[in-house]
Amino acid sequence: MKTKKTTSAEESKGKIRRFEAPVEFPGYGEEIRLQAYYNFLDRMKNNMPGNETSDWLEAEKMVRSKIKAS
């Protein structure tokens, strides 16, 4: 299977989006785990579709936005 290497020209044209990882702080992983658990509880309580992966990804998004806001 061949893979295409990206070039800085492609990156500058906006074809490729890079996401910066937030600066980790003590408790970062625990914060995500806890938020994912709360997402799970909310999903179960409200009988919403989803799974543990969607709970985790949403938790990461929420924690990152919380970090950016502070």
N, C-alpha and C positions, 0 to 999 in steps of 0.2 A: 504494500500500500504506500503510495507516494504522498508526501506531505508538502505543502507549499510554504516556503519560508516567506515571512513578511518583510517588507522593506520599509524604511522610514518614509519613503515617498507615499506608500499606501497608507501609512499611519497618518501622515499629514493631510491627506485628502479626506480623512474621516471614514475610510472604509473599515477600519478596525478600531474598536473601542477598547481602551484599556481601563481597568478599574484599579484604583489605588486601594491597597489594603489599609484600613485605619491603623493608626499607631496603637499597638496593643498596650493596655495598661493592666496592672494587677487586677485579676478578677474578670477580665474580658470574656474568657471562655465560660466562666460560671454565669456571667450576666446573660450570655446567649442561651445557655442551657435552661436557666430559670425562665427566661422569656418564652422559649420554645415550649416549656411545660405549661405556662399560662395560655399560650396559643392553643395547645392541645385541649386544655380544660374548657376554654371558650368554644372551641369547635365542637366538642362533645356536648356541652350544655345546649348549644343552639342547633345541634344536628346539622352541621355544615359539612360539605364535602372537603376532602383533603386527606393528607397523610403526614407521617412524621417528617418527611422531607420538606413538604410545604410549610409545616410549622417551624422547622429549623431555618429555612431560607427567609421566611417572614421575620423571624426573631433576629437574624443577622441584619436585615434591612432596618429594623426598628432600633437596634442598638447602635448601628452606624449613624443613623440620623440623630439619635440622642447625643452621640459624641460630637458630631458636627455642630449641633445647636449649643453646646457648652463651650 
